[in-house]
């Protein structure tokens, strides 16, 4: 079935959820026994609350104060194996961090890292970030990360990228004015689309010179995706945006 033949955004599932096509991987190779145990024993306790449509059809906002108290809340969209999320949680114990990742193998990897780190300021949504952004309160997030997202290199697939209005509009709505949005990618055309689309969604690019996108952030930890890019000769770009006031 082609994209044109699939249900459009106005159509809905029986649950009331908008019909959102999902193109990424949900599961890879079989989980190790230890990883399956992490999913069974740890995941539910790390939930940010009722996110999915079957448990929250009214899309009631999450209670972030009950989750993290008065701490600022950060969001990582697509945390991969979780190394950056756990690193940031350890470096910033006064912040609560919610990670969204539909790839269950990556979720299992994160849970293993959380067990080792003993961080208590992480919440995990093992699903589509769009569903999570539905129920985050407006202007509740102080910082967001989009790190090495799926590049969807073919031109006909560029609309599947995160840096499109479908994703950027709800992201902008949940970010506080002045919130920082970081994007890291090794794909030149993804850089192009990011610089075109993110400012349209209400952000300003914080760059004064080449060092602002060539050098990683001071609190950066290189991820396995970045290491793969470097091995294959691709150049990482580090883009920093600030959410403007409406």
N, C-alpha and C positions, 0 to 999 in steps of 0.2 A: 504494500500500500504506500503510495507516495504521500508526501506532506500535504499536498493539496486535497487528497482524498480523506484525510483524517479529520475527526471532529474539530470544529473551530472553538475558539476560546469562550464563545457565548454558550456552548453546550455544557452540560454538567453530568457528572456521575449520579447514580442513584442516591449516594450519600449526600448530595448537594454540593460536592466539591467541583470546582471548575475543571474542565477537561484539559489537563496539562500534559502534553506529550513529554515523555522522559526518554532521553537517548543514551545516557551514560550506563556504565556497568553497575549492576546491583551486587553481583557475586562473582568471584574468580575461582581459583582452585579451592579444593576442599580445605576447610579450616582444620588446624591442628587440634588435638584433643584439649590442650590447654587454652587455646583461643575460644573454642566452643564453650568451655567452662567459664571464661570471662564473660561471654555474652549471656549465659544463663544466670550467673551469680551476681554480676556487677552492673549490667546495663540499666536495668529498671530503676535502680537507686540513683542513677546519674541523670535521669530524665529531667528536662527543664519544666515539665508539666504537660498538660493536655495539648498536643500539637496536631495530631492527625484528625482528619475530618470525621472519622467514625467515632471518636471519643470527644470531639469538640465541634459539633456541627454548627453551633452558633458563633464560632470563632471568637470566643471570649478571650481577652488578653491574658497573657501569662502574668503571674504575680512574681515579679522579679525581686521585690523586697523580701518576700518569703523565701526566695531561692538564695539570695546573696546578701540580704540585709541592705545596708546603705552604700555598699561598694559600687563603684562604677562597673558597668557591664560592657564587655567586648564580645565581638562576634567573629568567628572564623568560618568562612564559606568554603566547604570542601577541604577538610583538613588532611587528606591523604593518609599517611601513616601516623600522624599525630605528633611528630617530633617538635614541630614549631609550637603547637598549641600547649604541649606540656612544658616546653621551655619558657614560654611567656607566662604561664601560670606560676611556675616556680620563681621567676624573676619579679613577678608582680602579685604577691599574696594579698594585697589590698584591693585587687580587682577580681571580679567574677567573669569567667570566659565560657561562652556557649559555642560549641562546635557543631556544624551540620555536615554530614557525610552519608550519602546513600550506599556507598560501597562497603558491604558488611565486612570484607576482609580488612579494610582500613580501620573500621570501627574496632575490630578485635585487636588490631595492633595498638591502637590508642589505649584501649582498656588495659593491656599488658603494661604499657608505659605508666599509666596512672597508678597501677598497683605498686610499681617500683618506686615511683616518685612520692607517693602518699599525698599528692596535692588534694586539697579539699575545696578548691574554688573553680571546679570544672563541671559543666553540664553538657550532655551529649544528646543530640537528636540524630538518630540513625536513618535519615531520610532526606527528602528534597528541601533545600533551603527556602524555597518559595512558600512551602507550608509553614515553616517556622516564622518567616517574616510576616505572614498573615496575622499571627497572634502575638507578636512582640508589640508592646505598647508604643504609640507614636513618640518619637524623640526620646527613646530610652537607652540607646546604644552610644557609647562614647568613642569606640574605635572598631573598625572592621578590617578584615584581611581577606584578600583573594590572591592566593599564592599558587602559581603554576597551574592555572585552570586548564581544563581540556581545550586544546587549541582549535579543534574542528577546522583543519587546514583547507578543506575544499571550499571554494567560494559559495557554493549553494548551501553550505552548512553554517555559514557565518552567523545566521540568525539564531543558531543554537547556543552561541557563546553567552557567557554571563553578562558581558558588557553590552547589553541590548536594553531597550526601554522596559521590556517585560520584567527584568530583574532589577535594573537600576532604580526604577521609580519606587518600588516598595522598599528597597534598601535606603534610599534617600529619606523616605517617610519615617523609618525607625531610627535614623541617626539624629543625634542632637546637633543643633547648629554649632559649628566649630569642630565637630567630630572629625577624626582622621580616618581616611580610607586608603589602605596600602594595597598596591597591586604589583605582583612580581611575575614576570613571564620572560621566556627566552625566544618567543616567536615575534619577529619584526611586525608582521601584519596584525598581530594581537595588540602590539603597542599602538599601531596606527588607529585601530578601531577604539581602543581604550581612550586615547587622547581626543578622539572625535566625539565619542558618546558620553563619557562621564561628565564633562563640563555641561553638556546639555541637560543633565539630570540634576543640576544644582550644586556642582562642585567647582572648586578652583584648583588648578594644578600648582603645587608648591615646588617650583623648580626655578633656580636662578642661574644655573650653569650645568654643563655636562656631568659634573661630579654628583649632581643631585639625582641622576638616574643611572649612572654607571656604578656607583659605590653602594654597597648594601647598607641598610640602616644599622645604627650603632648597636642595637640589641638583637641583631639578626643571628639566626642559626641556620646554616646551610642544610637544606632538606635533601632527601634521596633523589627527588625530581631535579633539583638543581645540579646535583653531582652528575646525574645522567646527562643533563644538557651540556655541562662542561666537558665531559668525556667525549661527547659527540661534536664538540666544536661550536656550540651555540652560545651566544652572549646573553647573560641575564640582564634584564632591565628592572629597575626598582622605581616605581612611580608612586608619588605621594599626593593625595588630594585632601582638601578640607571642605566639609559640608558648609555651604553658605546658608545664611538665614533666609527664610522665605520672605 
